[in-house]
Amino acid sequence: MKIQAPANIYLRRAQVILLLAAVATTIVTTPVGIILLASSGSHVVAVVSGVLVLAFCASSVVGYVLGSMFLRRSASIVDTQNQFLSAVSHELRTPMTSMRMFLDALLDDRLTDHAERDRCLGSLRTEMMRLDDLVGRLIELSRVDSGRQAFEQLPVGGEEIVDAAMHAFAAIRLDTPADVGVE
């Protein structure tokens, strides 16, 4: 299996190559253009050649500036993609961690009370639905990004957010010893 370098490294390499190509050609050809203009006297061909060489140097610098702008924009997009992937990984891992803790509690027979077992199974189902919802939102985001679906903003109540956060800690409460008194 070949390990591929991050996209930012390729973008930095392209920027260095672009810089070297622009600077090298400008350094080499600018003196030629100046010499042609200075030594031209009344020779029209030498004046035109000097102007063309200097115009080439100027276009080389402009090309470098534009290329650098595009490469910086590409690096910004890659950085945004990396941040998005990191956030998605974290969001997917959270319900999976809770599910693992619920399953461990069930498999290790730590839940002796039937009501506790039912509560654990209900929480496990809720975490599965949460994971399914996250995957559904990713699919929806992909559709919005591709233009196949319109983006719709909806208000969210604070109580819903607090309830979801409290539920997220239900798995941790199962691992807490009874004498600690966590509620």
C-alpha positions as CSV (number, residue, x, y, z in Angstrom):
1,M,0.0,0.0,0.0
2,K,1.4,3.4,-1.0
3,I,1.0,6.2,1.5
4,Q,0.1,9.4,-0.3
5,A,1.3,12.8,0.9
6,P,-1.4,15.3,2.1
7,A,-2.8,17.6,-0.6
8,N,-1.3,20.7,1.1
9,I,2.2,19.3,0.5
10,Y,1.5,18.9,-3.2
11,L,0.1,22.5,-3.3
12,R,3.2,23.9,-1.5
13,R,5.5,22.0,-4.0
14,A,3.5,23.5,-6.9
15,Q,3.9,26.9,-5.4
16,V,7.7,26.5,-5.1
17,I,8.0,25.2,-8.7
18,L,5.8,28.1,-9.9
19,L,8.0,30.6,-8.0
20,L,11.2,29.0,-9.3
21,A,9.9,29.0,-12.9
22,A,8.8,32.7,-12.7
23,V,11.9,34.0,-10.9
24,A,14.4,32.0,-13.0
25,T,12.9,33.2,-16.3
26,T,12.6,36.8,-15.0
27,I,16.2,36.9,-13.7
28,V,17.6,35.4,-16.9
29,T,15.5,37.4,-19.5
30,T,15.3,40.8,-17.8
31,P,18.9,41.7,-18.4
32,V,18.6,40.5,-22.0
33,G,15.7,42.8,-22.6
34,I,17.5,45.7,-21.0
35,I,20.6,45.1,-23.0
36,L,18.6,44.9,-26.2
37,L,16.9,48.2,-25.4
38,A,20.1,50.0,-24.3
39,S,22.2,48.8,-27.3
40,S,19.4,49.2,-29.9
41,G,20.2,52.8,-31.0
42,S,18.0,53.2,-34.0
43,H,17.4,49.5,-34.8
44,V,13.7,48.9,-34.6
45,V,14.2,45.2,-34.4
46,A,16.3,45.5,-31.3
47,V,13.8,47.8,-29.6
48,V,10.9,45.5,-30.4
49,S,12.9,42.5,-29.2
50,G,13.8,44.3,-25.9
51,V,10.2,45.3,-25.3
52,L,8.9,41.8,-26.1
53,V,11.5,40.3,-23.7
54,L,10.5,42.7,-20.9
55,A,6.8,42.0,-21.6
56,F,7.5,38.3,-21.2
57,C,9.2,39.0,-17.9
58,A,6.2,41.0,-16.7
59,S,3.8,38.3,-17.8
60,S,5.9,35.8,-15.9
61,V,5.6,37.8,-12.7
62,V,1.8,38.2,-13.3
63,G,1.5,34.5,-13.9
64,Y,3.3,33.8,-10.6
65,V,1.0,36.1,-8.7
66,L,-2.1,34.6,-10.2
67,G,-0.9,31.1,-9.8
68,S,0.0,31.7,-6.2
69,M,-3.5,33.1,-5.6
70,F,-5.1,30.0,-7.1
71,L,-2.8,27.7,-5.1
72,R,-3.6,29.6,-1.8
73,R,-7.3,29.2,-2.5
74,S,-6.8,25.5,-3.2
75,A,-4.9,25.1,0.1
76,S,-7.7,26.9,1.9
77,I,-10.2,24.5,0.4
78,V,-8.1,21.5,1.3
79,D,-7.8,22.8,4.9
80,T,-11.6,23.3,5.1
81,Q,-12.0,19.7,3.8
82,N,-9.6,18.4,6.5
83,Q,-11.4,20.3,9.2
84,F,-14.8,19.0,8.0
85,L,-13.5,15.4,7.9
86,S,-12.1,15.8,11.4
87,A,-15.5,17.2,12.7
88,V,-17.4,14.4,10.9
89,S,-15.1,11.7,12.4
90,H,-15.6,13.1,15.9
91,E,-19.4,13.4,15.4
92,L,-19.6,9.8,14.2
93,R,-17.4,8.5,16.9
94,T,-19.5,10.0,19.8
95,P,-22.6,7.8,19.3
96,M,-20.4,4.8,18.5
97,T,-18.5,5.2,21.8
98,S,-21.8,5.4,23.7
99,M,-23.1,2.3,21.9
100,R,-19.9,0.4,22.8
101,M,-20.3,1.4,26.4
102,F,-24.0,0.3,26.4
103,L,-23.0,-3.0,24.7
104,D,-20.2,-3.6,27.2
105,A,-22.5,-3.0,30.1
106,L,-25.0,-5.5,28.6
107,L,-22.4,-8.1,27.7
108,D,-20.6,-7.9,31.0
109,D,-23.8,-8.4,32.9
110,R,-23.3,-5.3,34.9
111,L,-27.0,-4.5,34.7
112,T,-28.8,-6.8,37.1
113,D,-32.1,-4.9,37.2
114,H,-34.5,-5.5,34.4
115,A,-35.5,-1.8,34.2
116,E,-31.8,-0.8,34.0
117,R,-31.4,-3.3,31.1
118,D,-34.4,-1.9,29.3
119,R,-33.1,1.7,29.8
120,C,-29.8,0.6,28.4
121,L,-31.4,-1.0,25.4
122,G,-33.5,2.1,24.8
123,S,-30.4,4.3,25.0
124,L,-28.7,1.9,22.6
125,R,-31.5,2.3,20.1
126,T,-31.4,6.1,20.6
127,E,-27.7,6.1,19.8
128,M,-28.3,4.0,16.7
129,M,-30.9,6.4,15.5
130,R,-28.6,9.3,16.3
131,L,-25.9,7.7,14.2
132,D,-28.4,7.0,11.4
133,D,-29.4,10.7,11.6
134,L,-25.8,11.8,11.3
135,V,-25.3,9.7,8.2
136,G,-28.5,11.0,6.8
137,R,-27.4,14.5,7.3
138,L,-24.1,13.8,5.6
139,I,-26.0,12.4,2.6
140,E,-28.3,15.5,2.6
141,L,-25.2,17.8,2.8
142,S,-23.8,16.0,-0.2
143,R,-27.0,16.5,-2.1
144,V,-27.1,20.2,-1.1
145,D,-23.4,20.6,-2.2
146,S,-24.1,19.0,-5.6
147,G,-27.1,21.2,-6.1
148,R,-29.6,18.3,-6.1
149,Q,-31.3,19.6,-3.0
150,A,-32.1,23.1,-1.6
151,F,-30.6,24.1,1.8
152,E,-33.3,24.8,4.4
153,Q,-32.7,26.4,7.8
154,L,-35.0,25.5,10.6
155,P,-35.0,26.9,14.2
156,V,-33.9,24.5,17.0
157,G,-35.1,24.9,20.6
158,G,-32.5,25.1,23.4
159,E,-34.4,22.4,25.3
160,E,-33.8,19.9,22.5
161,I,-30.1,20.6,22.6
162,V,-29.9,20.2,26.4
163,D,-31.9,17.0,26.3
164,A,-29.6,15.5,23.6
165,A,-26.5,16.5,25.6
166,M,-27.9,14.9,28.8
167,H,-28.7,11.8,26.9
168,A,-25.2,11.6,25.5
169,F,-23.9,11.2,29.0
170,A,-26.2,8.3,29.8
171,A,-23.6,5.7,28.9
172,I,-21.1,7.2,31.3
173,R,-23.6,7.1,34.1
174,L,-23.8,3.3,33.6
175,D,-20.1,2.9,34.3
176,T,-20.2,5.1,37.4
177,P,-20.3,3.2,40.8
178,A,-23.5,3.5,42.7
179,D,-21.8,5.1,45.8
180,V,-20.7,8.2,43.8
181,G,-24.2,9.4,43.5
182,V,-24.3,10.8,39.9
183,E,-27.7,11.9,38.8
